[in-house]
Amino acid sequence: MEPNEHHGIGLGNCVGWWRVAWLAIPVLLLALAAASVPVSCDREKEIVAPTSGLVEIVIATGAWPGSAALFVAQEKGYFSDEGLAVSLQGFASGHLGLEAVMAGEAELASVGETPIVSAALNGEPVVIVATICRIDRAILIIAREDSGIASADDLRSKRIGVVPGTTADFFLHIYLTTSYIKPSEVQIVELDVDAVIDALEAGEVDAISTWAPYTALARDSLGDNAVVLEDPGLYRMSWNIIASRELAARAPDSIERVLRAIVRANEFIRQEPDQARAITAAYTWMDIAALEKEWPDYYMTVMLDLSLLLYLEDQAKWMMPRTARAVMLPNFLDHIYSPGLRAVRPEAVRIVEP
């Protein structure tokens, strides 16, 4: 079975697939509207190609619910209302989107903490513009029951697949640590994003640590053979908008416009949750019923606060011994860009800067 046959979610094996797939989103939204969900479809051309005369911005984002505000802002025309022609380019994971920003292929990206920490340790000029979502149960461990796994203790001696350098990698670390399982007691198998589901399905690994929508795909792929391991409250992930330091200095007005559109999108999400879920389901290729089950785990916001710095420092301390060269703990305040959010919503900035 191909990945896009699972659970109504389409997953591409390359960035290009996502870019082509998202061109079809206006058609899907029209279908949703016909099915009695009133989703606006008057911005189709903006999704396919930017409108001339506006400031062009490319945002690299993952096709998952944490980016709901971006999807809503695009579909409802909030970006264009701010004078922006935004192109959303889909990437299978946040670290690939961050790489696109650093390579000059995108202005902004949505990404979890771990790739940001990795970039900071490598001296890359990445800055966080805002956290746009906090997610409970963002990462799950999906295991094969026929591998003898029913609880965390059963992971000992098992092969666990993970995409290195991602938030799922960090989650696996803290899950094993809090389960009193030493790294030497398991076999970590590093996988590419597009190989995670296939490896689990084929029995090449006994379990995987991954994020939505791959979690749903894995469960559907294994059926009754799937075991979900989680620890509610163990880790609350933040989903952040990042930019290059150069862009923040060169185009602060564009960042403010993006943030204003996101604030407006969040208000729409609060007032019209059914429409917001329909839009998000179309962009993530998720079945609406499945999305509704996960929706309470996502807290849409626009903020910069102290807890983000603590998350970044914790992950840096975990990552530093794994680096090939000696590095010092970064000052993550140097990787926060607050003027944009201070201009749009000053009360949402809860970080004291020198």
N, C-alpha and C positions, 0 to 999 in steps of 0.2 A: 504494500500500500504506500502511495506517495505521501509525503508530509502534509500536503494541502488537502488531503482527503479526511484528515482527522479533525473531528470536533468543529468543523466549519471554519478552521483557521488555516490560512495559506501561509506557508513559510518558504521563503526563497533560499536557494543555495548560494546566492551572490547578491551584492548590492544592486546590480542592474535589474534583477527580477523585481525587487521591491519598487524601484522607480517606475517600471512598466505597470506593475500591479496597481499602484496608487492612481494611475491615470484612469482606471476603471471605477474609482470610488464614486464619482457623481452618478454613474449608472446604478450602483448599489443603493445609493441614498434615494434615488428616484423610486427604486423598488420598495425600499422601506416606507417611503411616503405612501405609496400605493397600498401598502399593507396596513395602513391606518396610523402609522407613526409619523406625525407631522414634522418632517425634517426639511429645513430650507435647502433648496438646490439652486439658488440663483447665483452661485459663485463658481460654477463649474469651470469656466475658462481660467480662473485664477489657479485652480488645482492643476490643470493641464499645463498652463504656461503663464508666467507673470504678465500682468497688465502693464503696457508701456506707460511711461511718464511717472511711475512710482519708484521709490527707492527699492532696489532688488536686494533681498536677503535670502540666503539659503540656510535652512535649519536642518541639521542632521538629527534624526530622532528614531527611536525604536518603535516598532509597531506593537505597543502594549499600553494598557490603561493608564499608566503613570503619565503619559503624554496627552491625556484627554483634553487639557486646556489648550494645547497647541492645535489639536484636531478641531475643536469647537471654534477657536479663533479663526482658523482658516475657513471652515465651512460657513460660518455666520458672517464672514466679511469684516471681522474686527481688525485684522491686520491692514486690509486695504483702507479702512476708515482712518487708520493712522498714517496713511500715505506710504504704505509698504506693499511691495509685491513679493510675497513670501513663497518660496518653493520648499515644500517639505520633502526631504530625501530620506528614504528608509534605510536603516542599517540593522543588521540582526542583533547587534549588541551595542551598548553605550561606548565601549572602548574603541570600536570602529568609527563611531561618530566623532569621538574626540580626536582620533587620528586624522579624520577629514578636516577638522578645524585647524589642526596644527600644520596640515599640508596646504592650507589655503583653499581647500575645495568647498568649504562651508564657513559661514560667518559665526554661527552658533550651533550648539549641539545639546541634547538632553542626555544626561549620563548619571550613573550612580557614583558613590564616593570612591570606590576602589581604583578605577582608571584615573581619577583625578590625583589620587595619592601617588600612583605610579608615575604619572607625568611630572608631578612636583619633585619626586625623588630623582628624576632624570633631568631636572633643571629646565623643563619646558615652560614657556611663559603662558600658562593657562590660568584663567581667573574665573571664579564662580560669580555669576550675576544674580542668581536667586535660586532658592529651592522652590520647586513648583508642585511637589507632591511628597507626602510621607506615606510609606506603605508598610502595613503589618503583613506578616506572612508573605513577603515579597519573594522569598526563596524557600523552596521545599526540597527535600530529598525524596526522590521516587525510587523505590527498590523493587526487585523481583522477589516475589514470595518463594518461587521455586529455587532460589539461591539460598534458602534457609533464613531469610530475613523477616523478622516480625517486629523488632524493636531496635533501638540504637545499639545495644550490646551485641547484636548479631552482625554488626558491620565489621567487627574484628576479622582480619584475614581476607576481607572481601575487596573486590576491585571497584573503586568509586570514580566515575567519570566527572570531569569538571573542565570548564573553559578557563585556562589560567589567566590571572590578572583581572578577573571580573569580581563583582560583588558576590556571586555564587561561590567563588573560591574562598573569599574571606568568611562567608557564612559557614562553609564546610569546616573551616578551621575552628570557629568558635563552637559549632555544634559538637564536633569531636572532643574539644577541650572540656566542655561542660558535661559531656558524657563519660569523661575520664578514659578516653581512648587516645593512646599515643599515636603520633604520625607513623611510627614504625610498625604499628599493629594493623595498618591498612595499606592497600596498594592504590595510590592515586594515579589515575590515568588521565593525562592531559588530552583534551579533544578540541577540535575546531567547533564553532557554533553549529554548523550545519551537520555535524556528525553525531551530536549528542543523542538524539532520539534513535537513530539507526543503531548505534552501539548498544544501547539498552535493549532495544527490540531483538537484536541478533544475539544477545547474551555475551557480548564482548566485555561488558561490565556488569556488575551485579546491582549497581545503584548509580544515580546521577544526582548532582546538586545543580539546580537550575531555576530559572525564573519563568513567569508567565510570558507568553502562552505555551512555552515548552512543557510546563508542568501539566497542563491539560492534555497536550499531545501525548505525553508519556503515559498518563493514566489511561487514555483511550487506547493507546497502542497495546498496552499490556492487559487491559480489561480486568478480569478477576484476579490476575496474577500481580497486580500493582499493589504496592504497600507504600503509604505516604508517611514519612517521618517528619515531624515538625516539633518545635518547642515554642508555643505562643508566648510572645513577650521577650524572647531571647534577643531579637534584633529588629529594629525598626529602620528601614532603609529610607534614605532621602534621594529624590530624583531632582537633578539640578540642571539649570541652564548655564552652560559655560561658553566662554569666548577666549580669543587670544588677547593678551595684554595690549598688543598693537591695535586691535580693533576697538577695544575699550577707550584707548586714547584718541583714536582717529574718528570714531563715530559714536560718541556717547548719546547723541540724540536718537539714533536708530535703536539703541538698547532701551532707552526710555519708552519709545513707541511700542516695542515688542512687549515690554512689561505692562504697559497700559492695556494692551489687547488681551494679555493673559488675565489681568485682574478682571476685566469685563467678561471674559470667558468663564472664569470661576463663578461669577455672579449668575451667569446663565445656567451653569451646571447646578447651582443650588436651587434656582427657581424652576428649572425645567429638567429634572433628572432623567425622565424617560427619553426626551429628545437627545440629551447629552450622551446617554448610554447607546442610543441608536447610532449616533455619529461615531462614537468610539468603537462600537462593534464593527462598523464598516471599515474604519481605518486599521483595525487590528485583525480583521477577518475572524472575529470571534462570534460564536453563537450568542445571541442576546441573553438567553436563559443562563448560559454559563457565566457571562459577564455579570449578570445581576447577582449571582452567588458571590463573586469576588469583589464586587463594587464596594461593600462596606470596609474592605481592607485599605482602600485608597482615600487619603485625606488630601484634597486639592487645596493648595495654599500658594502664597507668594511671600517669601520671607527669607531672612538671613539671621540666624541666631547662634548662640554659643554652643548648642548641642552639635551643630554641624562641625565646628572646630574640634570638638572632642572626638567625634566619629573619625575625622580625618587623622587626628593624632594617633588614635588607637590602631587604625589600619596601617599607618606608617610604621609604628613599632613592630607590628606583625610582619610587614613586608621587608623592612630593612635587612634582617638577617638572610633573606632570600636573594638579595641583590648580588650581582657578580663583583661589585666593587664597594669599597667603604663609602658610606654616605652619612650625612648628618641629618637629624630630624629637621624638616623644613619649618619655617615660621609660616603657618598657613594663613595668617593675616595678609601675607604678601600675595596670596592667591584668592583673595576676596576683593571683588569690585562692588562697592556699596553705593557710589554716587547715583547710579541709575535708579535703584530702588528707593533711595532716600528722596529723589525728586518725585517719584510716583506715589510712594506710600511710606513716608518716613517712619511711621510707627511700627512697620514690619521689620525694621532693621534693629536687631537686639544684640549687636556686637559692638563692644567698645573698642574703638581703634585709636592708635596714638595720634 
